[in-house]
């Protein structure tokens, strides 16, 4: 480091002289906590901050996290991945991360090529159907629907639909980080979830988005907070698209804010519900084998876009959550071994005050808390 605490690049070995298999030895100088505190303070326009100050106390959001990451890379030559950085809530924690990483691998950089595909999941070891008639029969069973739904308690949702201008809905789509404290109405939730409803066209089940082979293996699940949706008790539910109803799974389920990265915990605190998109691999594996997870992810993206575009008409705000630990709550949804977690969103009634201010903030118009 220089006398000012910055990286002395002239003292570093030339990267061109080192092969990828033998990276240069890491510097023994750990990044200074004071330097990191100074960088973080500059993002929040403060003269200084305590080394153990919680960034959340300054109202940090994902835009701030990206700015911090940019400064860290400029200062130290590499940056943590965003999913790593959102777990580091103080300057001291960031400094400790840098000390550990530089000791392990000095070649870490945000410009590193993405990792290759992970080892195939054993649940993807399906015998792929080659016969066209067998594939047609498999599709006709609608394998993406839960078969145990008729035996469980259910809540029939209100049969309402909205005929809104798609262009108007697209203009209203944005990410919401605060929600109205009033409970969401039963009608609001019913109308919004109707965008996932299965329709029948010429005797064939149809949805508003495409799916590989018309199989629709992605399922929607909700966690409803206590007293946050009128007429619906707290707990976990499966949304049944053919029957437009909520199938109750666990009435005693309670989700903890610590399942979320610290930057998303305040959003969870204010939300009325969580929505999870899960892939049912046995509903697609017999036709697409090792490509099944990829197709599930594509479909989850299509569904998410449809949910976001449809939400404003019901005065529902949504925020996509990409950094979430689903494993500890998996048991609350009574899933099979071949269910995989894909994506999640937090939602609630649109906060009229904050939604007005957000509408004038172009930098955060379409940003999701990923």
Secondary structure, DSSP 8 states (H G I E B T S, - for coil): --TTSS--GGGS--GGGS-TTS-----S----HHHHHHHHHHHTT-S---TT--GGGGT--HHHHHHHHHHHHHHHS----HHHHTT--SHHHHHHHHHHHHHH-TT--TTS---------GGG-------HHHHHHHHHT-TTS-TTGGGS-EEE---------HHHHHHH--B-S-B-SS-B-HHHHHHHHGGG--EEETTEEE-SS--GGG---EEEEEEE-TTSBTT--SEEEEEETTTTEEEEEETT----GGGB-HHHHHHHHH-SEEEEEEEEGGGTHHHHGGGHHHHHHHHHHHHHHHHHHHHGGGTEEEEEE-SB--GGGGGGG---TTEEEEEEEEEEEB-HHHHHHHHT-GGGSS----
